[in-house]
Amino acid sequence: MAVHSHDLVIVGAGSGNMLPDESLAGWRIAVVESDRFGGTCLNRGCIPSKMFVYTADVAQTIRHAGRYGLAASWQGADWPAIRDRVFGRIDPLHDGAVAYRRRTGIDVFLGEARFTGPKVLAVGADEIRADRFVLAAGARPDIPPIPGLAGVPYLTSDTVMRLPALPRSMVVLGGGYIAAEMSHVFGALGTELTIVTRGERMLSRHDRDIADRFTAAYRERFDLRLGASVREVTATGGGVRLSLATPAGDGTAEGEVLLVATGWVPNSDRLNVAAAGIEVDAHGHVRTDDTYATSVPGIWALGDLANHFQLKHLANAETRLVRHNLLHPDEPRRAGFTVVPSAVFADPQVASVGATEQDLRAQGREYLTAIRNYGDTAYGWALGDTTSVVKVLADPSTRLLLGAHIIGPQAATLIQPLIQAMSLGSTVDQIASGVLYIHPALTEVVEQALLEL
């Protein structure tokens, strides 16, 4: 076994690959990646999925063009062309990224990494040692222990976007953001969708008003089975069958393919962090303090491996913080990410930041709330929108925003000024009346919600 020594070893070439820059010039650095450079976001997550989502959005625009007086008709989807547009751009990036890192003097090891002892990592026939490690090995789809599931072919978010052909029908197991986004993609392109989820509503962790509106929208689009538990999965001549227990009684859901989208599990077990003495929590996430240091001095962890927010923008911010702490161990920066926004790129789109109304009720906290319809604005009229809303929550004494939740077109963009207000400590009154909102832009719906508070 070849033994290598480094100043820094980075495990995971997603956000971890952003760590090396000119500030670390002179360090001997290794990057270890078990799959493809770019991690989940570039290869199996954020970026390809949003390219598919945009295609689905265009398909929906065509389907509903008649409401605007346009004579357009849906003629179907060329799935191979759609798929190849996405991965034809993404797939070549791996080789270029590896070549770039090696060209700049960084050692790249491609293969599954496992700790064999404190600060000792094995990758194939190579043993890698270092004074410092940054672990950014991510997470993977969690497969529930459902009877029969292991014996049938199924898809996850890792594989569903690379299907060779557009399926005629699909069963989606799950009710979170991946289930929502992939249902939108395949449903818009012509696949018959059945969604099976244990919850009483889709996106159940979101604000109740938003989740209820989203669930109602999906009930109109798809065959939605709420409050359903899967007793067994079996293969059929044409695909898969799920035997269900639902509030309405026993039932079945059948489809040509099955997408399992029931959550993610961190890759700490695959990395064998226990052998390095690194502590994990009950969910398998690597434990870190507010500097992202683990229980072992000289080892940091970030991203999906270490936290419960599976968000690329958060992992990127953590990377910047960890880089500083590598360079300035005596003056570490501490995490202050108290305002963490997120979005679901489905149809309708959803964006959220801060507390939900049910959170505030559970805390017994006083709050003010306002909801405004897109249709109350001029641009909402242009959209012909009758279902989308902005919801804001604020503290009645400090006048600070506590949460904001939007469902409808451009939600992920509209929420940004509210994120900034929460991050910078601006009051509702300051952001409602102290700035100008362009008329007749859709941002007026945000202004109106704030003015109502």
C-alpha distance (Angstrom), angle and dihedral (degrees) to the residues before:
residue distance angle dihedral
M1 . . .
A2 3.81 . .
V3 3.81 113.5 .
H4 3.82 120.4 -147.4
S5 3.80 129.1 -172.5
H6 3.79 124.6 -156.0
D7 3.78 140.9 171.2
L8 3.81 90.2 -131.5
V9 3.79 134.2 14.1
I10 3.80 118.8 -166.0
V11 3.80 115.2 -161.7
G12 3.79 109.9 -157.1
A13 3.79 127.8 31.7
G14 3.78 99.3 -140.9
S15 3.79 111.9 84.7
G16 3.79 86.5 -15.8
N17 3.79 89.5 68.3
M18 3.81 88.2 63.2
L19 3.81 91.5 65.2
P20 3.81 100.6 80.7
D21 3.79 112.1 78.8
E22 3.78 137.8 136.8
S23 3.80 91.3 -70.4
L24 3.82 88.5 68.4
A25 3.80 94.4 48.0
G26 3.78 109.7 138.9
W27 3.80 94.3 32.8
R28 3.78 118.3 114.6
I29 3.81 101.4 -126.0
A30 3.79 134.2 -176.3
V31 3.79 126.9 -166.1
V32 3.80 117.4 -158.3
E33 3.82 120.7 -163.4
S34 3.79 127.2 174.7
D35 3.81 95.8 -164.2
R36 3.81 129.2 5.0
F37 3.79 131.8 -21.2
G38 3.78 111.1 -104.0
G39 3.80 94.4 48.2
T40 3.77 125.3 -138.9
C41 3.81 95.4 -34.0
L42 3.79 96.6 59.2
N43 3.80 100.6 32.4
R44 3.81 108.8 29.6
G45 3.79 108.4 4.7
C46 3.79 142.3 30.4
I47 3.77 102.1 12.4
P48 3.82 104.5 39.8
S49 3.79 92.1 38.7
K50 3.81 92.1 53.2
M51 3.79 90.6 48.8
F52 3.80 87.3 55.4
V53 3.82 90.9 43.7
Y54 3.78 91.6 54.8
T55 3.81 89.5 52.4
A56 3.80 88.7 50.3
D57 3.81 90.4 49.6
V58 3.81 89.8 54.1
A59 3.81 89.7 49.3
Q60 3.80 90.4 52.7
T61 3.80 90.7 48.8
I62 3.79 89.4 55.0
R63 3.79 92.3 46.6
H64 3.80 91.8 53.2
A65 3.80 99.4 36.0
G66 3.79 90.8 111.9
R67 3.78 92.1 73.1
Y68 3.82 88.0 66.9
G69 3.78 94.9 48.1
L70 3.81 94.5 -99.7
A71 3.80 121.4 139.2
A72 3.81 99.5 -138.7
S73 3.79 128.7 136.8
W74 3.78 134.3 -164.8
Q75 3.80 110.8 -110.8
G76 3.80 99.7 176.4
A77 3.80 139.4 -95.8
D78 3.80 131.1 -76.6
W79 3.80 95.4 -142.9
P80 3.83 97.9 -174.5
A81 3.80 89.7 52.3
I82 3.81 91.6 47.8
R83 3.80 92.6 47.4
D84 3.80 94.5 44.6
R85 3.81 92.1 49.3
V86 3.79 87.0 60.5
F87 3.77 103.7 40.5
G88 3.78 95.2 32.2
R89 3.78 85.2 69.2
I90 3.80 98.8 37.0
D91 3.81 104.3 41.5
P92 3.83 97.8 62.1
L93 3.81 91.2 55.9
H94 3.82 94.6 76.7
D95 3.79 97.1 65.4
G96 3.78 91.6 44.9
A97 3.81 91.8 50.7
V98 3.80 92.9 49.7
A99 3.80 91.7 47.5
Y100 3.81 91.4 48.7
R101 3.79 93.8 52.0
R102 3.81 92.5 48.1
R103 3.78 90.8 46.1
T104 3.81 90.0 55.5
G105 3.79 92.7 52.7
I106 3.79 101.0 -96.7
D107 3.81 118.7 133.7
V108 3.80 112.8 -127.5
F109 3.80 122.1 -158.1
L110 3.80 117.0 -170.7
G111 3.78 114.0 -160.5
E112 3.79 145.8 68.0
A113 3.81 111.6 -51.5
R114 3.81 125.2 -149.4
F115 3.75 130.7 174.8
T116 3.78 113.0 -122.6
G117 3.79 95.3 179.9
P118 3.80 143.0 -19.8
K119 3.82 107.0 -34.9
V120 3.79 91.5 -13.2
L121 3.80 117.9 119.2
A122 3.79 127.3 -174.5
V123 3.80 120.5 -152.5
G124 3.79 111.2 175.0
A125 3.81 107.3 -61.0
D126 3.82 92.2 -13.2
E127 3.78 128.4 93.4
I128 3.79 114.7 -158.5
R129 3.78 124.5 -162.6
A130 3.78 129.0 -178.7
D131 3.79 144.9 161.3
R132 3.79 90.3 -127.0
F133 3.79 134.1 33.6
V134 3.78 130.4 -175.1
L135 3.79 112.6 -162.5
A136 3.80 115.2 -153.3
A137 3.79 99.8 149.5
G138 3.81 95.5 139.4
A139 3.76 129.4 -154.5
R140 3.80 140.3 -77.3
P141 3.81 137.2 -143.1
D142 3.79 112.8 -71.5
I143 3.80 112.6 -130.9
P144 3.82 113.0 -152.7
P145 3.82 119.6 -134.5
I146 3.81 96.0 -110.2
P147 3.81 116.4 160.2
G148 3.79 110.1 -103.2
L149 3.80 96.6 9.1
A150 3.79 94.6 109.7
G151 3.80 90.0 54.6
V152 3.81 97.8 56.9
P153 3.79 131.6 63.1
Y154 3.79 112.4 -101.8
L155 3.79 138.2 169.1
T156 3.79 133.0 -131.8
S157 3.78 131.9 -169.2
D158 3.82 85.7 -88.5
T159 3.80 92.7 63.6
V160 3.81 111.1 18.6
M161 3.80 95.7 84.0
R162 3.81 91.9 56.1
L163 3.81 97.4 56.2
P164 3.82 112.2 143.3
A165 3.81 92.4 -133.2
L166 3.79 138.5 15.3
P167 3.82 106.9 -96.0
R168 3.80 119.1 -126.8
S169 3.80 90.6 -137.1
M170 3.78 137.6 9.4
V171 3.79 136.9 -170.2
V172 3.81 112.6 -148.1
L173 3.78 115.2 -158.2
G174 3.81 109.8 -156.8
G175 3.79 141.3 44.3
G176 3.79 104.7 -136.1
Y177 3.78 133.6 97.4
I178 3.81 97.1 -69.8
A179 3.80 91.7 50.0
A180 3.80 89.6 47.0
E181 3.80 95.8 48.6
M182 3.79 97.8 42.8
S183 3.81 91.4 45.7
H184 3.79 88.4 54.6
V185 3.80 92.0 49.0
F186 3.79 98.4 48.7
G187 3.79 95.5 34.2
A188 3.80 92.0 52.9
L189 3.80 91.0 49.4
G190 3.80 93.5 52.9
T191 3.80 109.0 -87.9
E192 3.81 116.1 136.2
L193 3.82 105.7 -121.4
T194 3.79 133.1 -152.3
I195 3.82 114.8 -178.8
V196 3.81 118.8 -159.9
T197 3.80 118.8 -169.0
R198 3.79 136.1 161.7
G199 3.80 93.1 -139.6
E200 3.77 128.0 89.0
R201 3.81 89.2 -122.8
M202 3.78 141.6 15.4
L203 3.83 117.4 -95.4
S204 3.78 89.2 18.0
R205 3.82 94.5 177.0
H206 3.79 91.5 62.0
D207 3.78 126.7 87.0
R208 3.80 108.3 -63.3
D209 3.81 95.2 -122.2
I210 3.80 90.7 52.2
A211 3.80 94.7 44.0
D212 3.81 91.3 49.6
R213 3.80 92.0 51.2
F214 3.80 91.6 46.6
T215 3.80 91.5 49.1
A216 3.79 91.1 50.3
A217 3.81 90.4 51.6
Y218 3.80 92.3 50.1
R219 3.77 92.1 46.1
E220 3.80 87.5 60.3
R221 3.81 92.3 49.1
F222 3.81 103.6 38.3
D223 3.79 146.7 23.8
L224 3.79 97.5 -93.2
R225 3.83 120.5 -166.0
L226 3.79 108.7 -168.8
G227 3.79 126.4 -172.5
A228 3.79 89.1 18.5
S229 3.79 126.9 149.7
V230 3.80 121.2 -164.0
R231 3.79 114.2 -126.7
E232 3.78 97.7 -179.6
V233 3.78 143.1 -11.1
T234 3.80 120.4 -143.2
A235 3.77 135.9 176.3
T236 3.79 120.1 -113.2
G237 3.77 131.6 -168.4
G238 3.78 89.9 -96.1
G239 3.79 103.2 31.7
V240 3.81 135.8 -60.1
R241 3.79 138.0 -25.3
L242 3.80 126.0 -154.5
S243 3.80 118.4 -156.7
L244 3.80 107.0 -145.7
A245 3.76 140.1 -163.9
T246 3.81 109.3 -154.0
P247 3.82 136.7 168.8
A248 3.82 86.7 -100.9
G249 3.81 92.6 52.4
D250 3.78 136.4 -94.9
G251 3.77 119.1 -21.7
T252 3.78 146.1 149.9
A253 3.78 137.8 -121.1
E254 3.79 120.7 -157.8
G255 3.77 134.1 -172.5
E256 3.75 143.4 156.5
V257 3.83 89.1 -113.2
L258 3.80 136.0 17.9
L259 3.80 123.3 -139.8
V260 3.81 114.2 -161.3
A261 3.81 108.5 -155.0
T262 3.79 103.7 158.8
G263 3.79 101.5 129.5
W264 3.78 144.3 -69.0
V265 3.80 135.4 -85.1
P266 3.83 124.3 -153.3
N267 3.79 118.3 -112.0
S268 3.81 94.9 -124.8
D269 3.81 91.0 115.0
R270 3.79 93.3 53.3
L271 3.78 88.9 48.3
N272 3.82 89.4 50.2
V273 3.78 91.8 -138.2
A274 3.80 91.0 171.8
A275 3.80 89.4 72.7
A276 3.81 88.5 59.7
G277 3.81 92.0 49.7
I278 3.80 92.7 -111.0
E279 3.79 115.8 151.9
V280 3.81 123.6 -132.8
D281 3.80 132.0 -169.1
A282 3.79 127.6 -119.4
H283 3.81 90.7 -81.5
G284 3.79 94.5 50.7
H285 3.80 95.8 -104.7
V286 3.80 114.0 142.8
R287 3.80 109.1 -108.2
T288 3.80 115.2 -122.1
D289 3.78 136.4 170.7
D290 3.80 122.9 -127.3
T291 3.82 90.7 -78.3
Y292 3.85 89.3 55.0
A293 3.80 90.7 -112.9
T294 3.80 114.3 146.1
S295 3.79 127.4 -140.6
V296 3.82 88.1 -84.3
P297 3.82 115.6 73.2
G298 3.78 111.4 -119.2
I299 3.82 94.8 26.1
W300 3.80 122.2 100.0
A301 3.81 130.1 -179.7
L302 3.80 133.2 -161.2
G303 3.79 144.4 165.4
D304 3.79 126.0 29.6
L305 3.80 91.0 -19.1
A306 3.80 91.1 64.3
N307 3.78 109.8 27.0
H308 3.78 140.7 43.5
F309 3.80 94.8 -127.4
Q310 3.80 105.4 89.6
L311 3.78 93.5 -160.9
K312 3.78 126.7 135.3
H313 3.80 94.0 -152.6
L314 3.81 89.6 56.0
A315 3.81 92.5 48.0
N316 3.81 89.9 50.7
A317 3.81 90.8 53.1
E318 3.80 90.3 47.8
T319 3.80 89.5 52.3
R320 3.79 91.4 56.9
L321 3.80 90.7 49.0
V322 3.81 93.7 48.5
R323 3.82 91.5 48.7
H324 3.79 89.4 56.2
N325 3.80 91.3 48.3
L326 3.80 91.9 50.1
L327 3.79 89.2 54.8
H328 3.82 97.6 38.3
P329 3.82 107.5 33.7
D330 3.82 91.3 161.5
E331 3.81 93.1 52.3
P332 3.79 104.3 38.5
R333 3.76 123.8 179.2
R334 3.76 116.8 -129.7
A335 3.77 127.9 -141.1
G336 3.77 114.2 -97.3
F337 3.79 99.8 169.4
T338 3.80 96.6 138.6
V339 3.81 93.0 142.3
V340 3.80 109.3 59.1
P341 3.82 115.8 170.1
S342 3.77 127.0 -165.2
A343 3.78 139.4 -178.9
V344 3.79 139.5 -156.9
F345 3.79 111.6 -145.0
A346 3.77 98.6 -151.6
D347 3.79 133.5 112.2
P348 2.97 103.9 -64.0
Q349 3.80 96.7 32.9
V350 3.81 117.2 -137.5
A351 3.81 130.8 -159.0
S352 3.77 128.2 -179.0
V353 3.79 141.5 178.5
G354 3.79 132.5 173.7
A355 3.77 129.4 -7.4
T356 3.78 125.8 -4.0
E357 3.78 120.6 -136.8
Q358 3.80 90.4 -108.1
D359 3.83 89.0 53.1
L360 3.78 91.2 55.4
R361 3.79 92.9 46.3
A362 3.81 90.9 50.7
Q363 3.81 89.3 51.5
G364 3.80 91.4 49.4
R365 3.78 88.3 -125.7
E366 3.79 124.1 156.1
Y367 3.77 115.4 -121.2
L368 3.78 145.5 161.1
T369 3.79 121.7 -133.0
A370 3.78 136.8 -169.4
I371 3.80 132.6 -178.0
R372 3.79 123.9 -163.8
N373 3.78 127.8 -173.7
Y374 3.78 122.6 -128.4
G375 3.78 84.8 -133.3
D376 3.81 89.7 67.2
T377 3.81 89.6 71.4
A378 3.78 132.2 70.7
Y379 3.80 92.6 -117.5
G380 3.78 89.2 49.1
W381 3.79 86.8 57.6
A382 3.80 89.2 52.2
L383 3.80 89.8 52.6
G384 3.79 91.4 47.6
D385 3.81 85.6 -132.1
T386 3.80 119.2 172.1
T387 3.82 103.0 160.5
S388 3.84 110.7 43.2
V389 3.81 124.2 99.9
V390 3.79 145.9 176.2
K391 3.81 115.7 -138.6
V392 3.81 122.7 -168.7
L393 3.80 130.9 -176.5
A394 3.82 125.2 -163.2
D395 3.78 142.4 176.6
P396 3.84 108.7 -105.4
S397 3.81 94.0 -144.8
T398 3.81 104.5 39.7
R399 3.81 93.3 30.8
L400 3.81 89.0 -139.2
L401 3.78 121.7 141.5
L402 3.79 114.2 -105.5
G403 3.80 98.0 -177.0
A404 3.78 144.8 -12.6
H405 3.80 129.4 -158.0
I406 3.79 129.1 -177.7
I407 3.79 132.4 -175.9
G408 3.78 119.6 -173.6
P409 3.82 143.4 51.0
Q410 3.82 116.0 -16.6
A411 3.82 91.5 4.5
A412 3.81 93.0 147.4
T413 3.81 90.2 55.4
L414 3.81 98.1 39.6
I415 3.79 92.6 55.8
Q416 3.82 95.0 58.7
P417 3.85 98.3 89.5
L418 3.80 88.4 50.5
I419 3.80 90.5 52.0
Q420 3.79 89.7 51.4
A421 3.80 92.0 48.4
M422 3.80 91.1 52.7
S423 3.81 92.3 45.5
L424 3.81 95.2 47.1
G425 3.81 98.0 40.0
S426 3.80 97.4 -115.1
T427 3.79 115.9 162.5
V428 3.77 124.6 -123.5
D429 3.80 89.0 -111.1
Q430 3.80 93.0 53.3
I431 3.78 95.3 51.2
A432 3.80 93.9 39.0
S433 3.79 98.7 49.8
G434 3.78 107.1 9.3
V435 3.81 96.8 70.1
L436 3.79 135.1 46.6
Y437 3.80 121.2 -115.8
I438 3.79 115.9 -152.0
H439 3.79 114.6 -111.3
P440 2.96 125.5 -109.6
A441 3.83 94.2 11.3
L442 3.78 120.8 121.1
T443 3.82 89.2 -112.5
E444 3.80 86.6 81.2
V445 3.79 88.4 81.4
V446 3.82 88.0 62.4
E447 3.80 90.0 49.2
Q448 3.80 91.9 49.7
A449 3.81 92.9 50.7
L450 3.79 90.4 51.0
L451 3.81 92.8 46.9
E452 3.78 89.3 51.5
L453 3.81 89.3 57.1
